[in-house]
Amino acid sequence: MDSQHNTSSNALAPFESYDFAGDATFQAGLKSILAGVADPADHPAATDKARRFYYARLTAAAAASAPAPAPAPASPEPTAAATEPAYPASFAEIVRLVSEGKPVPGVREIPDKLNDAAPTPATLAPRRKPWET
């Protein structure tokens, strides 16, 4: 249990040690956020939420600007069994039925034709043209 607590506290150490008070961008944003909070009792919760949001954006931007890791070296030629995707038995059965042109149970057949019924008459008056107004 202590190791889990130590791991989580180690993961939060950069967040907890970040100088939010000295970050002018954060302070300007926090000022505008707190101006919109009517109840002063809600200021600590709003400040905490703003700190988490700002730090997540800050670290995501830093991670996005980091260089991408080098691609893994190409593996040798895959075997025939490795090239076939592993599907569950039910999916493999559906693939077999479709490839053989047989109907799939539970799927409704919809005919490939348009409705033969005559269209209904229009009930709205046609839109007036700009020069008709």
Chimera marker file (.cmm) of the C-alpha trace (Angstrom):
<marker_set name="trace">
<marker id="1" x="0.000" y="0.000" z="0.000" r="1" g="1" b="0" radius="0.5"/>
<marker id="2" x="2.868" y="2.364" z="0.842" r="1" g="1" b="0" radius="0.5"/>
<marker id="3" x="4.530" y="1.666" z="-2.496" r="1" g="1" b="0" radius="0.5"/>
<marker id="4" x="1.352" y="2.742" z="-4.300" r="1" g="1" b="0" radius="0.5"/>
<marker id="5" x="1.250" y="5.933" z="-2.232" r="1" g="1" b="0" radius="0.5"/>
<marker id="6" x="4.940" y="6.607" z="-2.939" r="1" g="1" b="0" radius="0.5"/>
<marker id="7" x="4.411" y="6.017" z="-6.669" r="1" g="1" b="0" radius="0.5"/>
<marker id="8" x="1.453" y="8.393" z="-6.823" r="1" g="1" b="0" radius="0.5"/>
<marker id="9" x="3.272" y="11.036" z="-4.772" r="1" g="1" b="0" radius="0.5"/>
<marker id="10" x="6.318" y="10.681" z="-7.066" r="1" g="1" b="0" radius="0.5"/>
<marker id="11" x="4.068" y="11.162" z="-10.084" r="1" g="1" b="0" radius="0.5"/>
<marker id="12" x="2.554" y="14.307" z="-8.565" r="1" g="1" b="0" radius="0.5"/>
<marker id="13" x="5.882" y="15.796" z="-7.476" r="1" g="1" b="0" radius="0.5"/>
<marker id="14" x="6.387" y="17.887" z="-10.669" r="1" g="1" b="0" radius="0.5"/>
<marker id="15" x="2.835" y="19.258" z="-10.371" r="1" g="1" b="0" radius="0.5"/>
<marker id="16" x="3.181" y="20.083" z="-6.690" r="1" g="1" b="0" radius="0.5"/>
<marker id="17" x="6.572" y="21.737" z="-7.185" r="1" g="1" b="0" radius="0.5"/>
<marker id="18" x="5.463" y="23.892" z="-10.147" r="1" g="1" b="0" radius="0.5"/>
<marker id="19" x="5.590" y="27.653" z="-9.379" r="1" g="1" b="0" radius="0.5"/>
<marker id="20" x="2.013" y="28.707" z="-10.181" r="1" g="1" b="0" radius="0.5"/>
<marker id="21" x="2.450" y="31.912" z="-8.165" r="1" g="1" b="0" radius="0.5"/>
<marker id="22" x="5.374" y="32.983" z="-10.352" r="1" g="1" b="0" radius="0.5"/>
<marker id="23" x="3.717" y="32.092" z="-13.683" r="1" g="1" b="0" radius="0.5"/>
<marker id="24" x="2.313" y="35.355" z="-15.049" r="1" g="1" b="0" radius="0.5"/>
<marker id="25" x="0.168" y="33.615" z="-17.688" r="1" g="1" b="0" radius="0.5"/>
<marker id="26" x="-1.450" y="31.394" z="-15.064" r="1" g="1" b="0" radius="0.5"/>
<marker id="27" x="-2.015" y="34.306" z="-12.695" r="1" g="1" b="0" radius="0.5"/>
<marker id="28" x="-3.705" y="36.372" z="-15.426" r="1" g="1" b="0" radius="0.5"/>
<marker id="29" x="-5.988" y="33.482" z="-16.323" r="1" g="1" b="0" radius="0.5"/>
<marker id="30" x="-6.752" y="32.711" z="-12.694" r="1" g="1" b="0" radius="0.5"/>
<marker id="31" x="-7.714" y="36.342" z="-12.091" r="1" g="1" b="0" radius="0.5"/>
<marker id="32" x="-10.276" y="36.210" z="-14.910" r="1" g="1" b="0" radius="0.5"/>
<marker id="33" x="-11.601" y="32.841" z="-13.714" r="1" g="1" b="0" radius="0.5"/>
<marker id="34" x="-12.043" y="34.011" z="-10.127" r="1" g="1" b="0" radius="0.5"/>
<marker id="35" x="-13.791" y="37.155" z="-11.345" r="1" g="1" b="0" radius="0.5"/>
<marker id="36" x="-16.549" y="34.913" z="-12.700" r="1" g="1" b="0" radius="0.5"/>
<marker id="37" x="-16.963" y="32.964" z="-9.439" r="1" g="1" b="0" radius="0.5"/>
<marker id="38" x="-19.665" y="34.688" z="-7.377" r="1" g="1" b="0" radius="0.5"/>
<marker id="39" x="-19.155" y="32.910" z="-4.045" r="1" g="1" b="0" radius="0.5"/>
<marker id="40" x="-15.715" y="33.503" z="-2.450" r="1" g="1" b="0" radius="0.5"/>
<marker id="41" x="-16.056" y="30.123" z="-0.704" r="1" g="1" b="0" radius="0.5"/>
<marker id="42" x="-15.748" y="28.503" z="-4.151" r="1" g="1" b="0" radius="0.5"/>
<marker id="43" x="-12.415" y="30.222" z="-4.923" r="1" g="1" b="0" radius="0.5"/>
<marker id="44" x="-10.177" y="27.401" z="-3.552" r="1" g="1" b="0" radius="0.5"/>
<marker id="45" x="-11.976" y="24.770" z="-5.644" r="1" g="1" b="0" radius="0.5"/>
<marker id="46" x="-11.859" y="26.966" z="-8.754" r="1" g="1" b="0" radius="0.5"/>
<marker id="47" x="-8.154" y="27.681" z="-8.168" r="1" g="1" b="0" radius="0.5"/>
<marker id="48" x="-7.384" y="23.968" z="-7.795" r="1" g="1" b="0" radius="0.5"/>
<marker id="49" x="-9.307" y="23.136" z="-10.948" r="1" g="1" b="0" radius="0.5"/>
<marker id="50" x="-7.529" y="25.922" z="-12.859" r="1" g="1" b="0" radius="0.5"/>
<marker id="51" x="-4.131" y="24.667" z="-11.644" r="1" g="1" b="0" radius="0.5"/>
<marker id="52" x="-4.866" y="21.120" z="-12.849" r="1" g="1" b="0" radius="0.5"/>
<marker id="53" x="-6.166" y="22.344" z="-16.207" r="1" g="1" b="0" radius="0.5"/>
<marker id="54" x="-3.247" y="24.732" z="-16.797" r="1" g="1" b="0" radius="0.5"/>
<marker id="55" x="-0.617" y="22.163" z="-15.815" r="1" g="1" b="0" radius="0.5"/>
<marker id="56" x="-2.201" y="19.496" z="-18.051" r="1" g="1" b="0" radius="0.5"/>
<marker id="57" x="-2.149" y="21.907" z="-20.994" r="1" g="1" b="0" radius="0.5"/>
<marker id="58" x="1.410" y="22.947" z="-20.189" r="1" g="1" b="0" radius="0.5"/>
<marker id="59" x="2.720" y="19.374" z="-20.022" r="1" g="1" b="0" radius="0.5"/>
<marker id="60" x="0.732" y="18.308" z="-23.116" r="1" g="1" b="0" radius="0.5"/>
<marker id="61" x="2.289" y="21.155" z="-25.109" r="1" g="1" b="0" radius="0.5"/>
<marker id="62" x="5.747" y="20.143" z="-23.886" r="1" g="1" b="0" radius="0.5"/>
<marker id="63" x="5.081" y="16.507" z="-24.825" r="1" g="1" b="0" radius="0.5"/>
<marker id="64" x="3.818" y="17.516" z="-28.269" r="1" g="1" b="0" radius="0.5"/>
<marker id="65" x="6.977" y="19.519" z="-28.976" r="1" g="1" b="0" radius="0.5"/>
<marker id="66" x="9.258" y="16.661" z="-27.891" r="1" g="1" b="0" radius="0.5"/>
<marker id="67" x="10.895" y="14.728" z="-30.740" r="1" g="1" b="0" radius="0.5"/>
<marker id="68" x="9.119" y="11.555" z="-31.798" r="1" g="1" b="0" radius="0.5"/>
<marker id="69" x="10.792" y="8.286" z="-30.846" r="1" g="1" b="0" radius="0.5"/>
<marker id="70" x="12.673" y="6.465" z="-33.582" r="1" g="1" b="0" radius="0.5"/>
<marker id="71" x="10.628" y="3.802" z="-35.367" r="1" g="1" b="0" radius="0.5"/>
<marker id="72" x="11.232" y="0.207" z="-34.401" r="1" g="1" b="0" radius="0.5"/>
<marker id="73" x="13.381" y="-1.805" z="-36.784" r="1" g="1" b="0" radius="0.5"/>
<marker id="74" x="11.485" y="-3.844" z="-39.342" r="1" g="1" b="0" radius="0.5"/>
<marker id="75" x="10.732" y="-7.377" z="-38.282" r="1" g="1" b="0" radius="0.5"/>
<marker id="76" x="11.517" y="-10.343" z="-40.522" r="1" g="1" b="0" radius="0.5"/>
<marker id="77" x="8.947" y="-11.609" z="-43.028" r="1" g="1" b="0" radius="0.5"/>
<marker id="78" x="5.755" y="-12.637" z="-41.207" r="1" g="1" b="0" radius="0.5"/>
<marker id="79" x="4.522" y="-16.173" z="-41.601" r="1" g="1" b="0" radius="0.5"/>
<marker id="80" x="1.233" y="-16.992" z="-43.318" r="1" g="1" b="0" radius="0.5"/>
<marker id="81" x="-0.466" y="-17.541" z="-39.952" r="1" g="1" b="0" radius="0.5"/>
<marker id="82" x="0.732" y="-14.150" z="-38.702" r="1" g="1" b="0" radius="0.5"/>
<marker id="83" x="-0.654" y="-12.307" z="-41.740" r="1" g="1" b="0" radius="0.5"/>
<marker id="84" x="-4.177" y="-13.587" z="-41.084" r="1" g="1" b="0" radius="0.5"/>
<marker id="85" x="-5.895" y="-11.427" z="-38.471" r="1" g="1" b="0" radius="0.5"/>
<marker id="86" x="-7.128" y="-13.312" z="-35.432" r="1" g="1" b="0" radius="0.5"/>
<marker id="87" x="-10.901" y="-12.934" z="-35.311" r="1" g="1" b="0" radius="0.5"/>
<marker id="88" x="-13.255" y="-14.408" z="-32.753" r="1" g="1" b="0" radius="0.5"/>
<marker id="89" x="-15.056" y="-17.535" z="-33.923" r="1" g="1" b="0" radius="0.5"/>
<marker id="90" x="-18.355" y="-15.672" z="-34.323" r="1" g="1" b="0" radius="0.5"/>
<marker id="91" x="-16.769" y="-13.004" z="-36.520" r="1" g="1" b="0" radius="0.5"/>
<marker id="92" x="-14.976" y="-15.628" z="-38.592" r="1" g="1" b="0" radius="0.5"/>
<marker id="93" x="-18.335" y="-17.329" z="-39.140" r="1" g="1" b="0" radius="0.5"/>
<marker id="94" x="-19.877" y="-14.047" z="-40.319" r="1" g="1" b="0" radius="0.5"/>
<marker id="95" x="-16.942" y="-13.473" z="-42.679" r="1" g="1" b="0" radius="0.5"/>
<marker id="96" x="-17.401" y="-16.977" z="-44.090" r="1" g="1" b="0" radius="0.5"/>
<marker id="97" x="-21.146" y="-16.451" z="-44.650" r="1" g="1" b="0" radius="0.5"/>
<marker id="98" x="-20.628" y="-13.089" z="-46.371" r="1" g="1" b="0" radius="0.5"/>
<marker id="99" x="-17.824" y="-14.361" z="-48.573" r="1" g="1" b="0" radius="0.5"/>
<marker id="100" x="-20.002" y="-17.318" z="-49.647" r="1" g="1" b="0" radius="0.5"/>
<marker id="101" x="-22.958" y="-15.000" z="-50.354" r="1" g="1" b="0" radius="0.5"/>
<marker id="102" x="-25.198" y="-16.670" z="-47.756" r="1" g="1" b="0" radius="0.5"/>
<marker id="103" x="-27.583" y="-14.647" z="-45.540" r="1" g="1" b="0" radius="0.5"/>
<marker id="104" x="-26.260" y="-13.651" z="-42.120" r="1" g="1" b="0" radius="0.5"/>
<marker id="105" x="-28.640" y="-14.568" z="-39.292" r="1" g="1" b="0" radius="0.5"/>
<marker id="106" x="-30.113" y="-11.559" z="-37.494" r="1" g="1" b="0" radius="0.5"/>
<marker id="107" x="-29.506" y="-9.148" z="-40.387" r="1" g="1" b="0" radius="0.5"/>
<marker id="108" x="-32.593" y="-7.903" z="-42.215" r="1" g="1" b="0" radius="0.5"/>
<marker id="109" x="-32.585" y="-8.032" z="-46.024" r="1" g="1" b="0" radius="0.5"/>
<marker id="110" x="-33.308" y="-4.633" z="-47.565" r="1" g="1" b="0" radius="0.5"/>
<marker id="111" x="-34.205" y="-4.654" z="-51.268" r="1" g="1" b="0" radius="0.5"/>
<marker id="112" x="-32.084" y="-2.562" z="-53.662" r="1" g="1" b="0" radius="0.5"/>
<marker id="113" x="-34.991" y="-0.590" z="-55.148" r="1" g="1" b="0" radius="0.5"/>
<marker id="114" x="-36.750" y="2.692" z="-54.609" r="1" g="1" b="0" radius="0.5"/>
<marker id="115" x="-40.259" y="3.074" z="-53.240" r="1" g="1" b="0" radius="0.5"/>
<marker id="116" x="-42.847" y="2.290" z="-55.928" r="1" g="1" b="0" radius="0.5"/>
<marker id="117" x="-45.560" y="4.478" z="-54.351" r="1" g="1" b="0" radius="0.5"/>
<marker id="118" x="-46.419" y="7.819" z="-55.939" r="1" g="1" b="0" radius="0.5"/>
<marker id="119" x="-44.948" y="10.846" z="-54.162" r="1" g="1" b="0" radius="0.5"/>
<marker id="120" x="-47.249" y="12.804" z="-51.872" r="1" g="1" b="0" radius="0.5"/>
<marker id="121" x="-48.387" y="16.245" z="-53.054" r="1" g="1" b="0" radius="0.5"/>
<marker id="122" x="-46.650" y="19.298" z="-51.594" r="1" g="1" b="0" radius="0.5"/>
<marker id="123" x="-48.457" y="20.891" z="-48.660" r="1" g="1" b="0" radius="0.5"/>
<marker id="124" x="-46.415" y="24.100" z="-48.307" r="1" g="1" b="0" radius="0.5"/>
<marker id="125" x="-46.610" y="27.075" z="-50.621" r="1" g="1" b="0" radius="0.5"/>
<marker id="126" x="-43.471" y="27.600" z="-52.741" r="1" g="1" b="0" radius="0.5"/>
<marker id="127" x="-40.899" y="30.033" z="-51.344" r="1" g="1" b="0" radius="0.5"/>
<marker id="128" x="-41.179" y="33.530" z="-52.720" r="1" g="1" b="0" radius="0.5"/>
<marker id="129" x="-38.292" y="34.844" z="-54.771" r="1" g="1" b="0" radius="0.5"/>
<marker id="130" x="-36.504" y="37.984" z="-53.584" r="1" g="1" b="0" radius="0.5"/>
<marker id="131" x="-38.013" y="40.037" z="-56.412" r="1" g="1" b="0" radius="0.5"/>
<marker id="132" x="-41.537" y="38.853" z="-55.561" r="1" g="1" b="0" radius="0.5"/>
<marker id="133" x="-41.602" y="40.355" z="-52.058" r="1" g="1" b="0" radius="0.5"/>
<link id1="1" id2="2" r="1" g="1" b="0" radius="0.2"/>
<link id1="2" id2="3" r="1" g="1" b="0" radius="0.2"/>
<link id1="3" id2="4" r="1" g="1" b="0" radius="0.2"/>
<link id1="4" id2="5" r="1" g="1" b="0" radius="0.2"/>
<link id1="5" id2="6" r="1" g="1" b="0" radius="0.2"/>
<link id1="6" id2="7" r="1" g="1" b="0" radius="0.2"/>
<link id1="7" id2="8" r="1" g="1" b="0" radius="0.2"/>
<link id1="8" id2="9" r="1" g="1" b="0" radius="0.2"/>
<link id1="9" id2="10" r="1" g="1" b="0" radius="0.2"/>
<link id1="10" id2="11" r="1" g="1" b="0" radius="0.2"/>
<link id1="11" id2="12" r="1" g="1" b="0" radius="0.2"/>
<link id1="12" id2="13" r="1" g="1" b="0" radius="0.2"/>
<link id1="13" id2="14" r="1" g="1" b="0" radius="0.2"/>
<link id1="14" id2="15" r="1" g="1" b="0" radius="0.2"/>
<link id1="15" id2="16" r="1" g="1" b="0" radius="0.2"/>
<link id1="16" id2="17" r="1" g="1" b="0" radius="0.2"/>
<link id1="17" id2="18" r="1" g="1" b="0" radius="0.2"/>
<link id1="18" id2="19" r="1" g="1" b="0" radius="0.2"/>
<link id1="19" id2="20" r="1" g="1" b="0" radius="0.2"/>
<link id1="20" id2="21" r="1" g="1" b="0" radius="0.2"/>
<link id1="21" id2="22" r="1" g="1" b="0" radius="0.2"/>
<link id1="22" id2="23" r="1" g="1" b="0" radius="0.2"/>
<link id1="23" id2="24" r="1" g="1" b="0" radius="0.2"/>
<link id1="24" id2="25" r="1" g="1" b="0" radius="0.2"/>
<link id1="25" id2="26" r="1" g="1" b="0" radius="0.2"/>
<link id1="26" id2="27" r="1" g="1" b="0" radius="0.2"/>
<link id1="27" id2="28" r="1" g="1" b="0" radius="0.2"/>
<link id1="28" id2="29" r="1" g="1" b="0" radius="0.2"/>
<link id1="29" id2="30" r="1" g="1" b="0" radius="0.2"/>
<link id1="30" id2="31" r="1" g="1" b="0" radius="0.2"/>
<link id1="31" id2="32" r="1" g="1" b="0" radius="0.2"/>
<link id1="32" id2="33" r="1" g="1" b="0" radius="0.2"/>
<link id1="33" id2="34" r="1" g="1" b="0" radius="0.2"/>
<link id1="34" id2="35" r="1" g="1" b="0" radius="0.2"/>
<link id1="35" id2="36" r="1" g="1" b="0" radius="0.2"/>
<link id1="36" id2="37" r="1" g="1" b="0" radius="0.2"/>
<link id1="37" id2="38" r="1" g="1" b="0" radius="0.2"/>
<link id1="38" id2="39" r="1" g="1" b="0" radius="0.2"/>
<link id1="39" id2="40" r="1" g="1" b="0" radius="0.2"/>
<link id1="40" id2="41" r="1" g="1" b="0" radius="0.2"/>
<link id1="41" id2="42" r="1" g="1" b="0" radius="0.2"/>
<link id1="42" id2="43" r="1" g="1" b="0" radius="0.2"/>
<link id1="43" id2="44" r="1" g="1" b="0" radius="0.2"/>
<link id1="44" id2="45" r="1" g="1" b="0" radius="0.2"/>
<link id1="45" id2="46" r="1" g="1" b="0" radius="0.2"/>
<link id1="46" id2="47" r="1" g="1" b="0" radius="0.2"/>
<link id1="47" id2="48" r="1" g="1" b="0" radius="0.2"/>
<link id1="48" id2="49" r="1" g="1" b="0" radius="0.2"/>
<link id1="49" id2="50" r="1" g="1" b="0" radius="0.2"/>
<link id1="50" id2="51" r="1" g="1" b="0" radius="0.2"/>
<link id1="51" id2="52" r="1" g="1" b="0" radius="0.2"/>
<link id1="52" id2="53" r="1" g="1" b="0" radius="0.2"/>
<link id1="53" id2="54" r="1" g="1" b="0" radius="0.2"/>
<link id1="54" id2="55" r="1" g="1" b="0" radius="0.2"/>
<link id1="55" id2="56" r="1" g="1" b="0" radius="0.2"/>
<link id1="56" id2="57" r="1" g="1" b="0" radius="0.2"/>
<link id1="57" id2="58" r="1" g="1" b="0" radius="0.2"/>
<link id1="58" id2="59" r="1" g="1" b="0" radius="0.2"/>
<link id1="59" id2="60" r="1" g="1" b="0" radius="0.2"/>
<link id1="60" id2="61" r="1" g="1" b="0" radius="0.2"/>
<link id1="61" id2="62" r="1" g="1" b="0" radius="0.2"/>
<link id1="62" id2="63" r="1" g="1" b="0" radius="0.2"/>
<link id1="63" id2="64" r="1" g="1" b="0" radius="0.2"/>
<link id1="64" id2="65" r="1" g="1" b="0" radius="0.2"/>
<link id1="65" id2="66" r="1" g="1" b="0" radius="0.2"/>
<link id1="66" id2="67" r="1" g="1" b="0" radius="0.2"/>
<link id1="67" id2="68" r="1" g="1" b="0" radius="0.2"/>
<link id1="68" id2="69" r="1" g="1" b="0" radius="0.2"/>
<link id1="69" id2="70" r="1" g="1" b="0" radius="0.2"/>
<link id1="70" id2="71" r="1" g="1" b="0" radius="0.2"/>
<link id1="71" id2="72" r="1" g="1" b="0" radius="0.2"/>
<link id1="72" id2="73" r="1" g="1" b="0" radius="0.2"/>
<link id1="73" id2="74" r="1" g="1" b="0" radius="0.2"/>
<link id1="74" id2="75" r="1" g="1" b="0" radius="0.2"/>
<link id1="75" id2="76" r="1" g="1" b="0" radius="0.2"/>
<link id1="76" id2="77" r="1" g="1" b="0" radius="0.2"/>
<link id1="77" id2="78" r="1" g="1" b="0" radius="0.2"/>
<link id1="78" id2="79" r="1" g="1" b="0" radius="0.2"/>
<link id1="79" id2="80" r="1" g="1" b="0" radius="0.2"/>
<link id1="80" id2="81" r="1" g="1" b="0" radius="0.2"/>
<link id1="81" id2="82" r="1" g="1" b="0" radius="0.2"/>
<link id1="82" id2="83" r="1" g="1" b="0" radius="0.2"/>
<link id1="83" id2="84" r="1" g="1" b="0" radius="0.2"/>
<link id1="84" id2="85" r="1" g="1" b="0" radius="0.2"/>
<link id1="85" id2="86" r="1" g="1" b="0" radius="0.2"/>
<link id1="86" id2="87" r="1" g="1" b="0" radius="0.2"/>
<link id1="87" id2="88" r="1" g="1" b="0" radius="0.2"/>
<link id1="88" id2="89" r="1" g="1" b="0" radius="0.2"/>
<link id1="89" id2="90" r="1" g="1" b="0" radius="0.2"/>
<link id1="90" id2="91" r="1" g="1" b="0" radius="0.2"/>
<link id1="91" id2="92" r="1" g="1" b="0" radius="0.2"/>
<link id1="92" id2="93" r="1" g="1" b="0" radius="0.2"/>
<link id1="93" id2="94" r="1" g="1" b="0" radius="0.2"/>
<link id1="94" id2="95" r="1" g="1" b="0" radius="0.2"/>
<link id1="95" id2="96" r="1" g="1" b="0" radius="0.2"/>
<link id1="96" id2="97" r="1" g="1" b="0" radius="0.2"/>
<link id1="97" id2="98" r="1" g="1" b="0" radius="0.2"/>
<link id1="98" id2="99" r="1" g="1" b="0" radius="0.2"/>
<link id1="99" id2="100" r="1" g="1" b="0" radius="0.2"/>
<link id1="100" id2="101" r="1" g="1" b="0" radius="0.2"/>
<link id1="101" id2="102" r="1" g="1" b="0" radius="0.2"/>
<link id1="102" id2="103" r="1" g="1" b="0" radius="0.2"/>
<link id1="103" id2="104" r="1" g="1" b="0" radius="0.2"/>
<link id1="104" id2="105" r="1" g="1" b="0" radius="0.2"/>
<link id1="105" id2="106" r="1" g="1" b="0" radius="0.2"/>
<link id1="106" id2="107" r="1" g="1" b="0" radius="0.2"/>
<link id1="107" id2="108" r="1" g="1" b="0" radius="0.2"/>
<link id1="108" id2="109" r="1" g="1" b="0" radius="0.2"/>
<link id1="109" id2="110" r="1" g="1" b="0" radius="0.2"/>
<link id1="110" id2="111" r="1" g="1" b="0" radius="0.2"/>
<link id1="111" id2="112" r="1" g="1" b="0" radius="0.2"/>
<link id1="112" id2="113" r="1" g="1" b="0" radius="0.2"/>
<link id1="113" id2="114" r="1" g="1" b="0" radius="0.2"/>
<link id1="114" id2="115" r="1" g="1" b="0" radius="0.2"/>
<link id1="115" id2="116" r="1" g="1" b="0" radius="0.2"/>
<link id1="116" id2="117" r="1" g="1" b="0" radius="0.2"/>
<link id1="117" id2="118" r="1" g="1" b="0" radius="0.2"/>
<link id1="118" id2="119" r="1" g="1" b="0" radius="0.2"/>
<link id1="119" id2="120" r="1" g="1" b="0" radius="0.2"/>
<link id1="120" id2="121" r="1" g="1" b="0" radius="0.2"/>
<link id1="121" id2="122" r="1" g="1" b="0" radius="0.2"/>
<link id1="122" id2="123" r="1" g="1" b="0" radius="0.2"/>
<link id1="123" id2="124" r="1" g="1" b="0" radius="0.2"/>
<link id1="124" id2="125" r="1" g="1" b="0" radius="0.2"/>
<link id1="125" id2="126" r="1" g="1" b="0" radius="0.2"/>
<link id1="126" id2="127" r="1" g="1" b="0" radius="0.2"/>
<link id1="127" id2="128" r="1" g="1" b="0" radius="0.2"/>
<link id1="128" id2="129" r="1" g="1" b="0" radius="0.2"/>
<link id1="129" id2="130" r="1" g="1" b="0" radius="0.2"/>
<link id1="130" id2="131" r="1" g="1" b="0" radius="0.2"/>
<link id1="131" id2="132" r="1" g="1" b="0" radius="0.2"/>
<link id1="132" id2="133" r="1" g="1" b="0" radius="0.2"/>
</marker_set>
